[in-house]
Amino acid sequence: MVMKVVNVAELKSRLSKYLSIVERGEEVEVRKRNLPVARVVPLRRKQPNRTQLGCGLGSVEILSDLTEPMIPSQDWGMLNTGSHEGSS
């Protein structure tokens, strides 16, 4: 696909035409005295979230009680953040 090139005067007089081109997904390069000064590009449209509730049903296996700690009870003491070694 070849990018459309337009000078400023042409763009001003036929803006709707060039916006239609951009809406179709093409880019338009704008030139002033034959030097590129801008590019009009289509905006990326946010895709709607198509995730459906329950789409992952059956994809996870729970192997233990989710309410129980994952570390052994004897290791709970190391998690006490209120006291540090060497502090007085």
C-alpha positions as CSV (number, residue, x, y, z in Angstrom):
1,M,0.0,0.0,0.0
2,V,1.4,3.4,-1.0
3,M,1.0,6.2,1.5
4,K,-1.1,9.1,0.3
5,V,0.8,12.4,0.1
6,V,-0.9,15.8,0.2
7,N,0.1,19.4,0.4
8,V,-1.3,21.7,3.1
9,A,-3.6,23.6,0.7
10,E,-5.1,20.5,-0.7
11,L,-5.6,19.0,2.8
12,K,-7.4,22.2,3.9
13,S,-9.7,22.2,0.9
14,R,-10.5,18.5,1.0
15,L,-10.1,17.5,4.6
16,S,-13.2,15.3,4.6
17,K,-11.8,13.3,1.7
18,Y,-8.5,12.7,3.5
19,L,-10.2,11.9,6.8
20,S,-12.2,9.2,5.0
21,I,-9.0,7.7,3.7
22,V,-7.5,7.7,7.2
23,E,-10.7,6.1,8.6
24,R,-10.2,3.2,6.2
25,G,-6.8,2.5,7.8
26,E,-4.5,4.4,5.5
27,E,-1.9,7.0,6.4
28,V,-1.6,10.5,4.8
29,E,1.6,12.4,4.7
30,V,1.2,16.2,4.8
31,R,3.8,18.3,3.0
32,K,4.5,22.0,3.1
33,R,6.6,23.3,0.1
34,N,7.2,19.6,-0.7
35,L,8.8,18.9,2.7
36,P,7.1,16.4,5.0
37,V,5.7,18.1,8.1
38,A,3.1,15.7,9.5
39,R,1.5,12.3,9.1
40,V,-2.2,11.7,9.7
41,V,-2.7,8.2,11.0
42,P,-5.7,6.2,12.1
43,L,-6.3,5.9,15.9
44,R,-6.0,2.4,17.3
45,R,-9.4,1.4,18.5
46,K,-9.6,-0.3,21.8
47,Q,-10.8,-3.9,21.2
48,P,-13.8,-4.9,23.3
49,N,-13.1,-7.4,26.0
50,R,-14.6,-10.7,24.7
51,T,-13.8,-12.8,27.8
52,Q,-16.9,-14.6,28.9
53,L,-17.7,-15.5,32.5
54,G,-16.8,-19.1,33.1
55,C,-14.6,-19.5,30.1
56,G,-11.8,-21.0,32.3
57,L,-14.2,-23.4,34.0
58,G,-12.4,-26.7,34.6
59,S,-8.9,-25.3,33.7
60,V,-7.7,-25.2,37.3
61,E,-7.3,-28.0,39.8
62,I,-7.2,-27.1,43.5
63,L,-5.0,-29.6,45.3
64,S,-5.5,-28.4,48.9
65,D,-7.7,-26.4,51.3
66,L,-7.4,-22.7,50.1
67,T,-7.9,-21.5,53.7
68,E,-4.9,-23.3,55.1
69,P,-1.4,-21.7,55.1
70,M,1.0,-22.9,52.3
71,I,4.0,-23.0,54.6
72,P,4.5,-25.4,57.5
73,S,3.3,-24.2,60.9
74,Q,6.8,-24.3,62.4
75,D,8.0,-21.7,59.9
76,W,5.4,-19.1,61.0
77,G,7.7,-17.7,63.6
78,M,10.1,-16.4,60.9
79,L,7.3,-14.3,59.6
80,N,7.0,-12.2,62.7
81,T,8.0,-8.8,61.4
82,G,7.6,-7.0,64.7
83,S,11.0,-7.9,66.0
84,H,14.4,-7.9,64.3
85,E,17.6,-9.6,65.3
86,G,20.1,-7.3,66.9
87,S,17.6,-4.5,67.7
88,S,17.1,-3.4,71.3
